[in-house]
């Protein structure tokens, strides 16, 4: 029997316990052993629940129990998750976590400790909820040189943008609806400002390259500047706007960023809507693969944790080589990245087009009725080139990167 401890009995932690019970027979068959939850660490009591007699409030009970060989961390945040997880690894216990903040900030150190102690630090659930993406990067795609990872990695922002796109809602009304449904936190900053997506693309980039990536080096923009007017133009263009986390790897350099992007109907991620996530991975031999599914939620995310538990039990006496080391590849300045740009400009197109073309060259013009502005889509240029040209043109109201 394998004794495990669950740290944090919130949405995901309770989901892990539920799946371990409901799918007990399948999990036992996969692992060749029974997985038993011995402790649940939480500040609260849970009378009348299956874990009421397993609740502990003192972490040292878990840390010092030699019977507990694996710990599941679903508390979130860095404190006390980081010191607790580090202590578990140093005590020779396997760890599985759903905590993207922990992995992005301390993954390098925790992976190193796991290797030194011949245990495993798994984090499939930290990116993409229930979508298998971490494990394929070190198993199925292990022989590939990964050239690009681009994804819709945050269900909250995708839900908001979908509402704005399909129902014409404003950002504010779509955000409130997401909060009412429990998709967005009362303080939605981590989601809507792109920080959550940034941590996830940093983790995926580190997995793809085998090198440490500091998420703070990644240029990050959120969706708070996107308006219902942008989607009116998008509808006329036959496009939509999605929040992308993107990483392109070439010649030892990483172009990584998080930002809203206007994409056409032929883009594989165009149809990824509501709280779903989609991730494109391009390998030098395989070409492009797409991973799609529920990016959040109790059971989908807990299911990814269960997969880590199973792999840890199957490798209880050995360390699985995965993750990255502490060497770094440079992240290129955002100014060197290239794309088209969708630009909204004050004025009448007929009167200002020559001026716009003088600055930006050939452009596609989009006009809406009863507006004191028009929009254009430029040819491909670097961010630096765009910024330089934009200073030469007055009345720019909006700029969105475009892959159309």
N, C-alpha and C positions, 0 to 999 in steps of 0.2 A: 504493500500500500504506500502511495506517495502522499505525504502530508504537505498541504500548501496553506499559506496565509494570504488573505485578501486585505489590502490596506486601502480603506475607503469604501463605504457601503452606500454610495450614491447611485446615480443612474447606471453607470457602466459596471461598477462593482457588484451591484445586485443582479445585473444581467449575467455576469460571469457565473455567479452562484447558481442562478436559475438554469443556465445551459448545462453546467456540470451535473445537475440533478436530472434534467429532462433528457439529456443525451448521454447519460452515464454508460449505457451499454455500448454505444458506438465509440465513445472515448476509450473505454476499457479495451475494446477490440483493437483500436488503433495503437494504443500504447503498450498493451500487454500487462497492464497493471491498473489498479483502482486509484483514482485521484480523490482524496478526501480533504475537504476544507476544515482545518483544525481551528483556525482563529480568523476573526474578522476584526480589524483594527478600526475603530471609529470613536468619535467623541460622544456619540449618542447611544442610547439604548434602543433595542428593537423588540419589545415584548410582543409575543404572539406571532413572530416570524420564524422561519426555519433556522435563523442564525442567533436566536435570542440567547442560547447557552454557549455561543462561540465568541461573543463580543468581548474584546479586551480594549483597555484604554492606554495601556503602557506598551510602547514599542519594544522595550527590552525583553518582554515575554516572548515575542517572535524572534528577535535577534539571538537570544540565548537558548532557544529550544533546538537541540540537534536533530529532532525528528522532522522539523520543518525544513525541507530541502529546496522549496521554491516559494517565491513571494510574488504576488500580483499587485502592482501599484496602480490604483485608479483614483488617487486623490486629486491629481491635477496640481498645477503650480509648481513652484520650486522649493517652497519651505512649508512643511518639513519633508517633502518628497525626496529632494536631493540627498540630504544627510541620511535619511532612512534607507534609500536604495543603495547608496554607497556602502553603508554599514552591512547591508545584507550580502552584497557581493563580496566584501572583504571577509565575511563570515563563511564564505563558500556556498552561498545559496544562489540558485538560478533566479533571475528576475524577468518578468514580462510586464510591460507598461503600455498604457494608452496615452501617455503624457508627452505631447509634442514639445511643450516648453522645456521640459526636462531633457529630452533627447537633443533638441537644437542647442541648448546652452551647455550641457555637460556630457553629451554623448561620447565625445572623444575619450574623456577620462574614464567613463563607466565601461566602455568597451575594452579599454586597456586593462582595467582591474579584472574584468571578467576573464580575459585571456590569461592573466597572471594566476588567477585562482582556479583555472580549468572549469569554469562554469559559463553560463550564457546570459547575455543581456539582449532580450528580444523586444521589438517595439513595432510589430506589424500594425497595430491599431492606432499608432500616432499619426498616420497619414491616410486619408481616404476612408476613414471609418471601417466599414466592412469590406472594402475593395482590396483584394490581394494585390499589393504593389511592391512592398518591401521585399518579401520573400522571392518573387520572380526575379528581382534584380540580382540576387546572389545565388539563384538556382537556375531557372529556365533561361535567363539572359546572361549567365555568367561568362559565356564565350564571346559576347558582343562588346564592341567598342561603342558605348552609348554616345550618340551625337547630340541628342536633344530630348528634353522632357518638358512638355507643356501641358498644363492642366487647369481645370476648374476644380479648385481644391477646398472651397469653403461653401457649404450648403446654405448658410444664412444669406450671404451676399448673392448667391445664385438665385435664391428664392425671391429676394427683393428685386433684382434685375428682371426676372421673369415676370413678376407682377407689373412692373413698369412697362415691359415690352408688350405683353399680351392684353393687359387690361387698362393701360394708359394711366396707371397710378403715379403719383409723385413719389419721390424718394421717401419723404416723411411719412406718408400714409402706408407705403409698403413696409417700411421699417416697423411702424406701430403694429401692423398686422402680424409681422414675423415675431414680434415680442409677445403679442397676445397668444400666439400659437405655441410659444415656448421655443421657437427656432433661434431667437436672438435674446441675448442677455439684456437686463435693464440698462447696463452700461455696454453698448455694442461696439465700443471703440476697437477692440482687438479684431473683430470681424470686418467692420465697414471701412476701417483705415488700412486694411490689408496685412496687418501684423500676423494674423493666424496663417494666411496663405504664405507669407514670407518664411515662417519657420518650417512649413511643410516643404516648400521647394528647396530650402537649404538642406533638409534631411535627404530628400531624393537626390540632390546633386552630389552630396557626400557619398551616398550609396553608389551612385553611378560612376564616380571617379575614383573612389577609394581614398579620397583626401578630405581633410577637415574643411568645412565651409562655415564661416562666421555669418550668421543671418543678418547681423547688423551692417555688413558690407553690401547687402543687396538693396538696390534702389526699389523703394516701395511706395506705391500710390494706392489709395482706396477708391471707393465709389461715391463718396459724399458729394463730389462735384458733378455727378451724372444727373441729368434732369429729364423730365418727361419730354421736353422739346428735343433733346438728342434722339429719343426713340421715334419721334415723328419723322425726323430726317432718316433714321435707320429704316423705318418702314418703307419710305419712298425709294430707298436704295436697295431694298430687299436684303437688309443686313440686320444684325442684332449686336448688342454690347454685352460682353462677358468679362468677368475679372479673371485674368490669367496669372498664374505663376509660371514663369518660363526660364529654362536654362539651356543654353546652347554651348556645347563644349567642342572646341577646335584648337588644335596646335597648342595644347597645354594651357589654354586660356578659357575662362568661363564668362559668358555673357548671361547674367541672371538678373531678372527684374520681376516686379509684381505691378500690374497696372490694368486698367480697363482697356479692352481692345474691341474694335468694331470688326466683326467677321461676317462673311457671306454664307449663303445656304449650302455651299459646297464644302465648307469647313467641317471636319469630323465632329467638332465640339459644338456646332451650331444647335443641335437638337437636345443638348444636355440642359434640362430645365429643372425648375423648382429646387428641392434640396439635394438633388443628385449631383454626384461628382463624375468627372471624366478626365482621364489622364492619357496623353499620347506619349509613347516612348519610341524613339527612332534609334535603331542600331545600324552599324555600318554594313552588316550582312543581312539581317532580317528585314530591314526596312522599318515601317511604322506599325506598331501595335497599339491597340486602344483598350484601356481598362475602364469599366463603367459600373456604377452601382450606387448603393446608399452610402453617402458620405458621413452620415451621423446617425444617431439614434441608439437606444439601449442595446437591443439584440444584435443589430449589424456590427456595432463596434465591439461588443462583448464576444461575438463570434470570432473576430480577428484575434482577440486575446486568447481564446480557447485554442486557436491554431498554434499560437506560441507556446502554450502550456504543453500541448501534444508534442511539439518538436523538442521542447526541453526535456520531457520525460523520455522520449526516444533517444536523446543524447545526454542522459543523466550523468555519464561518466566521462564526457569529453566536451571540449570547447568547439563550437561551430565557427569556422572562420567566415566572418561577414562584417559589414560595416566599413570603417575607414581608420586610417592612422592619423597622427598629429601633424603630418606634413600638409602644406597648403598649396593650392593653385590660385593664381591671382584672379580676382574678379574684375573684369574690364570695366572701366568707367561707363556709365549709362550713355555718355555723350558719343560713344563709338558705336552704339547699337543703331541698326537701320530698320526703317519701315516706312509705310505711307502714313499720312496724317489726314484725319478728318478735322476740318476747321470751320467754325461758325464765325461769320464776319458781319459787323454792323453795316447797314446800308443796302442799296439796291444793286443787284448783280450787274445789270446793264450799265450802270454808271461806274462801277468799281472794278469790273472784270479785267480791264487792261492793266490797271494798277496791280491787281493780284497776280496776273500772269507775268508781269515784269519782275516780281519778287520770286514767285514760286514756279514759273514756267508753266507748262501745260497742266491744266487741272480739270477735273470733272466737277461740273456745277450742279448743285441741288437747290431748288427753290420751293418754299411752301407758301400757300396763299395767306394773305393778311399778316405778313411778318415784316418787321423792320430790319431784316437781316437775310442772309443767304449762307450757303455752306459750299465748301469745295473739298475734294479729295486730291491730295498731291501725288506726285510720283514718289518713288523710294528715295529717301535721304537719311543721313545720320541725324541723331538727336542734336548734335552740335550745329549741323547745318540748319536744321529747323529753327533752333533758338536764335541763330544769327539773322535768318531771314525774317522771323516773326517781329524782330525789333524794327524792321523797315516798314511794317504795315500797321496802321492804326485800326482800332476797332475789333480786334480779335476777342471773341467772347468765350470760345471753347476750343480745346484741342484734345483729340482722342487718337491714340495710335490705331492704325487700320491695317488689317490683313485681308484686303479685298481685291 
